[in-house]
Amino acid sequence: MDGIKYAVVTDKSIRLLEKNKYTLNVESGSTKTEIKHWVELFFGVKVMAIHSHRLPGKGRRMRPIMGHTMHSRRMIITLQPGYSILPLRDLLEIRKKRT
């Protein structure tokens, strides 16, 4: 998949799994339409909504020069009721067993 880098696993993203929302980091040049197409094609689900925001790059010092890493884009994808992405849904089950 060209546009999707990896799924985000944080406390907030795991809470969003209960609402059938999945959080993914994608390439910074990707559009919502491209990501919707890739998610529907690869996972076989129907996407209801996509929300995105740009994460800032981190500052990195290389001796006297201050540089920075590349920024990235994060998308929160809401699926239609009845659909789920199973590998990510398993994270929620593991999390519930621990608590």
C-alpha positions in Angstrom: 0.0 0.0 0.0 1.6 3.2 -1.1 0.0 5.8 1.1 -0.5 4.0 4.5 2.6 3.7 6.7 1.4 2.0 9.9 -1.4 1.9 12.5 -1.0 4.1 15.6 -1.3 2.3 19.0 -1.8 4.8 21.7 -4.3 5.1 24.6 -6.5 7.4 22.6 -6.4 5.3 19.5 -7.4 2.2 21.5 -10.3 4.1 23.0 -11.4 5.1 19.5 -11.5 1.5 18.5 -14.6 1.1 20.6 -16.3 3.7 18.4 -15.2 1.8 15.2 -12.6 4.5 14.5 -9.1 3.5 13.4 -6.0 5.7 13.5 -3.3 5.4 10.8 -0.1 7.3 9.9 0.0 8.0 6.2 2.4 9.6 3.8 2.3 13.4 4.1 1.3 13.9 0.4 -1.7 11.5 0.6 -5.2 12.8 0.2 -8.3 11.6 2.0 -9.7 10.1 -1.3 -6.5 8.0 -1.9 -6.5 6.7 1.7 -10.2 5.9 1.5 -9.6 3.9 -1.7 -6.7 2.0 -0.2 -8.4 1.1 3.1 -11.6 -0.1 1.3 -9.5 -2.1 -1.3 -7.0 -3.6 1.1 -9.2 -4.4 4.2 -12.5 -4.9 2.4 -14.5 -2.4 4.5 -16.7 0.6 3.9 -15.4 4.0 5.1 -17.9 6.4 6.5 -15.7 9.4 7.3 -12.0 10.4 7.4 -10.5 13.1 9.6 -6.8 14.1 9.2 -4.3 16.4 10.8 -0.6 17.1 10.2 1.9 16.2 12.9 4.9 18.5 13.2 8.4 17.3 12.7 10.7 17.1 15.7 13.8 19.3 16.1 17.2 17.6 15.8 20.5 19.2 16.5 23.5 18.3 14.5 26.2 20.1 16.4 25.8 23.8 15.7 23.1 23.4 13.1 19.5 22.9 14.2 17.5 20.7 11.8 14.3 18.9 11.9 12.6 15.6 10.9 9.9 15.4 8.2 6.3 16.0 9.3 3.7 13.3 8.8 0.0 13.1 8.5 -2.4 11.1 10.7 -5.8 10.1 9.7 -8.7 8.8 11.9 -10.9 6.6 9.8 -14.5 5.9 10.8 -16.0 2.7 9.4 -19.6 2.0 8.7 -21.4 -0.1 11.3 -20.9 -3.8 10.9 -17.4 -3.5 9.5 -14.1 -3.8 11.4 -10.4 -4.3 10.7 -9.7 -7.5 12.6 -5.9 -7.2 13.4 -6.5 -3.8 15.0 -9.7 -4.9 16.7 -7.6 -7.7 18.4 -5.6 -5.0 20.2 -8.8 -3.8 21.9 -9.5 -7.4 23.1 -5.9 -7.8 24.5 -6.2 -4.4 26.2 -9.5 -5.4 27.9 -8.0 -8.7 29.2 -5.2 -6.8 30.9 -7.5 -4.5 32.9 
